[in-house]
Amino acid sequence: MEIPEGDPTSPTALEALHPLAVSEVEVTSSLRHREAYTQRGLHTVLWHEPTGDVESLPAAIVACGGAMGGLLGPGHGLYQRLGDRWAARGVRFLRVGYREPNNLDLCAHDLAVGVELARDAGAERVVVMGHSFGGAVAIRAAVVMTGSVAGVVTFATQSGGCEVAGALAGRPLLLFHGDRDEILPMEASEVVHAIAGAGELVTLEGDGHLLAKSDDTITERLDQWLPSVLRVTDS
């Protein structure tokens, strides 16, 4: 649903968060930590920002974790790696921590807040990504944020909660899944891919649910896929 600007009966995701207080600190010159205290819990964002002579581009990536939350993502801290990598190219990277992990609607709201923060900072196109349960979170946020979210990436996604994937309406979708996933079978991503009716499913051979063997493969495929979706020059 598109939310009219200035309509008090249709608050934005940020307004609907109803923060009691917000605190932010610069961890390094390229990483900020933002916390919003709410009546439903703590909303956290780790924000990778271009620094130095790097031009900030009108694009961002907003990522979320699985059913237990977390900010590192799959693999060996893949989100930290991607955040450093893409901020160095001028693309903001936000890692969102849930107020209530495993609450699908609330977590989708939390991710939408991250998208709005990125948009307010100048991003005209945003890619959302999520691991496991977070795949459903990313798809649900994308479906209702048609004006901001340009594409979706999932890592070992569940299929539950992704029944709405057809409403992506052909927007770019990239799914990664290990063929030795011990928690969610490969068929989960295949189902989501079929519902969406578009996109690309990448099989990570020999890898399990945490995708611990595929950091390099994922990073390299995203290097190829993200520039065109975000409409940025790959340097």
N, C-alpha and C positions, 0 to 999 in steps of 0.2 A: 504494500500500500504506500502510495506517495503521500507524504505528510506536508500540508500547506505550511509555508513559513509564517510564523507569528500567530498560528491558530492555537489558542490555549486549550481547546478541547481535544487536540491531537498533538500531544507533546512529542518531541523528538526522543530518540533513545537516551540521549544525554539528559534531557529534562526529566524523563520518566525514571531515571536512576535515583533522583531525590537525594543527592549526597548530603550528609550531615557536615562533612568537612572533606577537603582535598589537600593532600600534601604531595610535594614533588621535590626531588633532589637530583642534581647532576652527579652521576656515579663516575663517569669519565667524560671527556670532551665529546664522545660520540654516543653515550648511553645515558638515558634518563629513567628514573624510577618514579612512577606516579601511583598514588593510592587514593581511592575515594571510599570514605567510610559511609556505609548505608545501613538502613534498618534490616536489610536482608544479607548483610555480610560485607566483606572487603573486596572491592574491585581493584585489581592490580594491572598495571601496564608497564612493561619494560620496552623502552622506545629507543630504537637505533636511529640516529640522525646523521645525515651527511655533514662532514666538518671540513675545515681548512679550505682548500681551493676547489673542493667538489661542489658543483652546482646542484642545488636541490631541484629535482624534477617533479612535475605534477603527477606523481604516481606513488603508490604505497602498497605494502603487503601487510596483512593483518592475520596473525596465526593464533591458534588455540590448541589446547591439549586434549586428553582423553577424559574418561569418566571420573577419574580421580584428580583431574586438574593438572597443574604443573605448567611450567614455562619453558622447559627445555625442548619439548617435542620428542619425536622418535629418534632412533639412531643414537649417536654419541653427541647429544646436545645439538641436534641438527638446526634448531631454531637460532641458537647463538651463532652458529656458523653462517647461516643464511643472512641473519641480521647484519653481521659484520660485512659480509660479501656484498650485499645489495646497497647498504648505506654508503659503501665506498664507491658505488656507481651512481649515487645521487637519489636512490629510492629509499624512502623511509620504511622501516620494518618495525611493526608493533606486535609484541607478544602479550596476549590477554590472559589474565588469571581470573577464574570464575569466582563469583560470590558463593554459589551453591553447586559444587560439582555434581554431575549426573542429573541435574534438573534441566531437561532439554530446552524448554521455553525460556527459562531464566538465563541459561548459558548462551542461547542465541541472542538474547537481549544484550548480554555482556559483550559479545563479539560485535554486535551492531554499534555499541558505544565506541569500540575501538575504531570501527570504520568511520564514524562521525568525527572522532578526534583527528584521524588522518585527513579527512576531507576538510575540516576546519583549518588544518595546517597547510592546505594548498594542494592536496591530492585530488585530481580530477578523475583518475581511474584507480581502482583498488582491486587487488586479488586477495581473496580470503582462503585460508588453508587450515585444515584440522586433521588430527590423528585419531583413529579409532572412533569413539563416540563423537569426537570433535569433527569428524567428517560430516555427520548429520547436522551438527551445529552450524558448520560453514555453509552447507547447502541451504538450510532454512533461513539463515541471515541473508544469503544472496538472493533468494526468491523474493523477499520483501524489499530489497534495496536495489531495485532495478536501475536507478539513476546513478548509483555510486559503484556497485560491484561489477567489474568487467569480466571476472573469471573466478573459477574455483579449483583448488587442488585438495585432494584427499589422500591420506596415507592409511592404508589398512582400515578403511571405513566400515562401520556397521551399515546394514541396510535399513534397520529400524529407524524411523524418523526421516528417511529420505524418500518417502512416498511422494513428496511434492517436487522431486527433481525434474519432472517434465516441465515445470514452470520456469526453469532456467531458460527455456525458449531458445536453445541453440547457443547460448553464451559458452565460451570455452570452458571445458571441464577436463581435468587431468587427474586420473586415479592411479595410485601406486598400490600394489599389493604383493606380499610375499606368497609364493606357492607352498610354503611350509608353515603357514600361519597356524599356530596352535590354539588360538582363541577365536578368531573370526575367519572362516574359510574364504578362499579366493572368490567363491560364488557370491559373497556379499557385495563385493565391488562390481561383479558382473551384473548383478541385479540392478544396482544403482545406475550403472552404465546403460542398461536396457531401458530403465524408466526415463532417464534423461533423453535418450534417443540421439545422443551426440557425444562427442568427446573422445578421449583416448585412454585406454587402460594399459598400464605398463606392468608386466609381470616381472617380479624380482625373484629370480630363481634361487632356490635354496635358503630363502630368508623367512624369518618368523614374524610374529606380530610387532615386535619392537623395531624391525627393519635394521638390526644392528650390523648387517653386512653390506648395507647399500648406501651409505652416506655419499660416496663419490658418484655412484650411478644416478642417484636422485639429484644431486647438485648439478651434474652435467646436463641432465635432461631439462632441469629448470632454467639453466643458462640458455638453452635453445628456445624454450617455450615462453618464458615470461616477457622478453622484450617486445614481441609483437602484441601480446595481450595488453600490456601496460603502455604500449606505443612509446617506448623509449629506445634510444640507440644503444645497442650492445657494444660496450667499449672494452 
